[in-house]
Amino acid sequence: MKDLLLYIRFVTATWALLLLPVTGTLAQNLKDRYKPQEKAQPGRVRKALKDLYEQSYNSMKHDPSSDSIRRASQQVNAEKSEKALQVYEGKTIRRIYVASLGFERVFTDTNSRIKYWGTRLLNQVHTNTKEWVIRNNLFVKKNDKFSSYKISDNERFLRSLGFIQDVRITVLPSDSSSDSVDLLVITKDVFSLSGIIDADATTAKLRGGDDNLFGWGQSLRATMLYDLNRDPRTGYEIRYSKNNICGTFVNLETGYSQVNNGIHVGIEQEDASYFRLSRPLISPYAHLVGGAEISSNGSVNTYKKADSIFYNYHYNYYNGWIGYNLADNRFLEKYTRFRKREFLALRYTNTKFSSLPFQVGNRFDPLYNNKEAVLGSLTLFQEDFYKTSYIYGFGTTEDVPKGYNLNATTGWYRQNNLDRAYAGLNLNFFQARTNGYFAQYYFRFGTFFNKGGLQDITFLAGVDAYSPLIDMGNKKLRQFIRLSYSRLANRIIYEPLRIDNSFGLRDFNSDSLWGQERINLNTDLVLYTNARIFGFKLAPFLYTDLVLLRPENLGFSKSNIYTGLGGGIRVRNDNFVFGTIEARCVYFPVTRTGQSTFRIDISSDLRYRYRTDYVRMPDIIRLNDNVY
């Protein structure tokens, strides 16, 4: 209880500092929410929409001299986000209008209107995002100076919101000699209602909710599980989140779950309750960011395992961090190609077990140990963004970075009464070409210092690359390749390298296969088609996973190569809030005990999204999770 009170004080002080610069805007935002907004003249909006589609069409041309409208409308190349807006640099923003499109409109296709009973039904049932919600998420207001960087970053940020499918911020037609401009923010929602049923012979799980309840940028989701092998047979989960509370860009999330997977994923079920606040670095010129979280988690023997194998535990998790962007806004006053930023962050985290599994006792364990840390980091970054399509989505606008992100972290780390200093480097370089090729190169190194030596030395280097989009008439083809090398040396308490993760084999669920050196190659070949079933697009794919794993304290002659050969089909309707549905089959030539040679899986609500955040809270280097 004493620790909890101390942490509540810590969180309160952290967020008092974090919200101090923005609390002065709360009253004005509440006033503006209910103030009558200016309405754009219908003729100007129609002309702006027409110009927007013409700009989209021109930006998608592969061959400017070609007269083939079909080919041009299907080729999607990368376009620098701020390029079309730089002509208005430095002008005064006179008015800002907000308009929304229906589900029959497509931003990235100049001629397409998807009109059938499905889109008509969606338009009738759906509640559009309220205008004040969009305005609260804008970086600019009336009488600000126009900045192409700021506007393009704002457009990208709006696209990152879960209830928004696509956005364009454009300038309304006006006299080119004028020293002021009017902005039109055009948004298209996703259909925020969702409902999914997963069922087999003994289990049924129903998930549903609204990710934009009342159009207010808030989400309410509920899950009900019914399992004949469970006691009690029914379990529940409820989650609530709110985007951008009162224009502060602070997000809230809270929930309670009786069906939460344990910290040792898939082993135990947990009862868990949590409360989170977060303020991300929404753009390179934002200053204060941070987050705070409190959660209570405990395993529950709902499947009546024998006491000898059930991991009985309870722990509380406390986490808080705050960061400050050291750069100023000079680039907004004068056009420049470079947006270099320096960012300082400090984090405190504590995982405290009130009861431990007897199977672990007092020995070191990567999961079931008390952990406490104070970490600080310095991040140097310069990232610009390109707009493109068909990276993870099925034609909607996506944002990919170009530039670098260099992070150095150091601090104090305690695990199970072992106190050590820590230092780590995380280097990321992003490449983007106008022909649609994108790549991320990453180098990660971390180590603990104890008794004059280095312990738990971690190293990871790799590349994620996306080929240019290949136009095949009414189809498009793209290939993804990941190649990485991981090494773990002088392991004391760090978890060993595994292959049941994104640096290994998909659907390979053996967590008993460990090692200290790993080389992996993953490749995906995805074919995007124009075929639709009730508005859902289809994308068949093939993939290959190869992993070489060297066991701990053994030579390469004892290493094994593990392979996964698979394929399937992805189904996605970008109008809906729920994610991609994927059916796949995989074959493992080499398996472990308990692992099938063939496996067929159907997954729903998969959330594929390219990473677009600038910085994250300080943390140690992870080798089994691609969290960066």
JOGINOR-V354277 format. One line per field, one symbol per residue. phi: phi as a letter, one per 30 degrees, with the letter a starting at -180 (. if undefined). burial: b if it has 9 or more other C-alpha atoms within 8 Angstrom, else e. A space follows every 50 residues. Layout:
# JOGINOR-V354277
phi->???
burial->???
This chain:
# JOGINOR-V354277
phi->.dddddddddddddddddcedcddcdddddddecdecdcddedddddddd dddddddddcdcbeddcddddddcdccdbddcedcddceiddddbbcbbb cdddcbdcbdcdbccaedddddddddcdedddddddccdbbeidddbddd ddddddddddddccdabbcbcdeaddddcbbccbccbbdcdddbabccbb dbbbbcbalbdbeiicibbbbbbbcbbdccbddcbbabbbbbdhdhidic cbbbabbcbddddceidbcbcbbabbbabdddadcdcdblabbbbbbadb ddchddedcddcabbccbaabbbbdddccddddbdbdcbdbbbcbbbbbb cbddbcdddcicddbdccbdbbabbbbbccbbbcbccabiccdckddbcb dbkbbcbbbblcbcbhiccbdbbabbcbbccbcddjdbabcbbbbaacca hibcbhdcbbbabcbcdedcdbicbbbbccbbbbbbbbbhdcbddddbbc adcbcdiccdccccabbbbbbbbbbcccccdbbhicdcbdbbbbcbbcbc ddibdddcdbccbbcbalbcbacddcddddcbcbbbbcdcbcejcddcbb bbcbhdccaddbddbbdeaddcccbccc
burial->eeeeeebeeebeebeeebbeeeeebbeebbeeeeeeeeeeeeebbebbee ebbbebbebbbbeeeeeeeebbbbbbbbbbbbeebbebbbbbbbbbbbeb bebbbbbbbbeeebeeebbbebbeeeeebeeebbebbeeeeeeebbbbeb bbbbbbbbbeeebbbbbebbbbeeeeeeeebbbbbbbbbbbbbbeeeeee eebbbbbbbbbbbebbbbbbbbbbbbbeebeebbbbbbbbbbbbbbbbbb bbbbbbbbbbbbeeeeebbbbbbbbbbbbbbebeeebbbbbbbbbbbbbb beeeeeeeebbbbbbbbbbbbbbbbbbeeebbeeeeeebbbbbbbbbbbb bbbeebbeebeeebbeebbbbbbbbbbbbbbbbbbbbbbbbebbebbbbb bbbbbbbbbbbbbbbbeeebbbbbbbbbbbbbeeebbbbbbbbbbbbbbb eeebbbbbbbbbbbbbbbbebeeebbbbbbbbbbbbbbbebeeeebbbbb bbbbbbeeebeeebbbbbbbbbbbbbbbbeeeeeebbbbbbbbbbbbbbb beeeeeeebeebbbbbbbbbbbbbbbbebbbbbbbbbbeebeeebebebe eeebebeeebeeebeebbeebebbeeee
